[in-house]
């Protein structure tokens, strides 16, 4: 059973920065498109940033220019660096590994990010 293990998160003041980590296996990282999603209470998860297995990246309009997704192949880890955090960034953040050709998707356990004003 493949796993995604998240770390990071917590409380930060508005304007601050935080990095989330998502560790997986090298096999998954080589095959999957890895995304970071966030979920507000009572809402569906929304895509924040994604990096493909070909290292292409895309971002939600609300975070473009503030958040950066990156991969460390040696550590089999994907990061989400979040700068200029705002209270509206407060949510539970999840990493996701999607492997379309295998029809499989995996989720991390989720981590709370709270931005105080």
CORRAHU-V250819 format. One record per residue. N is the residue number from 1. RES is the residue in three letters. BURIAL is + if it has 24 or more other ideal C-beta (glycine too) atoms within 12 Angstrom, else -. Layout:
n->N res->RES burial->BURIAL
n->N res->RES burial->BURIAL
This chain:
n->1 res->UNK burial->-
n->2 res->UNK burial->+
n->3 res->UNK burial->-
n->4 res->UNK burial->+
n->5 res->UNK burial->+
n->6 res->UNK burial->+
n->7 res->UNK burial->-
n->8 res->UNK burial->+
n->9 res->UNK burial->+
n->10 res->UNK burial->-
n->11 res->UNK burial->-
n->12 res->UNK burial->+
n->13 res->UNK burial->-
n->14 res->UNK burial->-
n->15 res->UNK burial->-
n->16 res->UNK burial->-
n->17 res->UNK burial->-
n->18 res->UNK burial->+
n->19 res->UNK burial->+
n->20 res->UNK burial->+
n->21 res->UNK burial->+
n->22 res->UNK burial->+
n->23 res->UNK burial->+
n->24 res->UNK burial->+
n->25 res->UNK burial->+
n->26 res->UNK burial->-
n->27 res->UNK burial->-
n->28 res->UNK burial->+
n->29 res->UNK burial->+
n->30 res->UNK burial->-
n->31 res->UNK burial->+
n->32 res->UNK burial->+
n->33 res->UNK burial->+
n->34 res->UNK burial->+
n->35 res->UNK burial->+
n->36 res->UNK burial->+
n->37 res->UNK burial->+
n->38 res->UNK burial->+
n->39 res->UNK burial->-
n->40 res->UNK burial->-
n->41 res->UNK burial->-
n->42 res->UNK burial->-
n->43 res->UNK burial->-
n->44 res->UNK burial->-
n->45 res->UNK burial->+
n->46 res->UNK burial->+
n->47 res->UNK burial->+
n->48 res->UNK burial->+
n->49 res->UNK burial->+
n->50 res->UNK burial->+
n->51 res->UNK burial->+
n->52 res->UNK burial->-
n->53 res->UNK burial->+
n->54 res->UNK burial->-
n->55 res->UNK burial->-
n->56 res->UNK burial->-
n->57 res->UNK burial->+
n->58 res->UNK burial->-
n->59 res->UNK burial->+
n->60 res->UNK burial->+
n->61 res->UNK burial->-
n->62 res->UNK burial->-
n->63 res->UNK burial->+
n->64 res->UNK burial->-
n->65 res->UNK burial->-
n->66 res->UNK burial->+
n->67 res->UNK burial->+
n->68 res->UNK burial->+
n->69 res->UNK burial->+
n->70 res->UNK burial->+
n->71 res->UNK burial->+
n->72 res->UNK burial->-
n->73 res->UNK burial->-
n->74 res->UNK burial->-
n->75 res->UNK burial->-
n->76 res->UNK burial->+
n->77 res->UNK burial->+
n->78 res->UNK burial->+
n->79 res->UNK burial->+
n->80 res->UNK burial->+
n->81 res->UNK burial->-
n->82 res->UNK burial->+
n->83 res->UNK burial->-
n->84 res->UNK burial->-
n->85 res->UNK burial->+
n->86 res->UNK burial->+
n->87 res->UNK burial->-
n->88 res->UNK burial->-
n->89 res->UNK burial->+
n->90 res->UNK burial->+
n->91 res->UNK burial->+
n->92 res->UNK burial->+
n->93 res->UNK burial->+
n->94 res->UNK burial->+
n->95 res->UNK burial->+
n->96 res->UNK burial->+
n->97 res->UNK burial->+
n->98 res->UNK burial->+
n->99 res->UNK burial->-
n->100 res->UNK burial->-
n->101 res->UNK burial->-
n->102 res->UNK burial->-
n->103 res->UNK burial->-
n->104 res->UNK burial->-
n->105 res->UNK burial->-
n->106 res->UNK burial->+
n->107 res->UNK burial->+
n->108 res->UNK burial->+
n->109 res->UNK burial->-
n->110 res->UNK burial->+
n->111 res->UNK burial->+
n->112 res->UNK burial->+
n->113 res->UNK burial->+
n->114 res->UNK burial->+
n->115 res->UNK burial->+
n->116 res->UNK burial->-
n->117 res->UNK burial->-
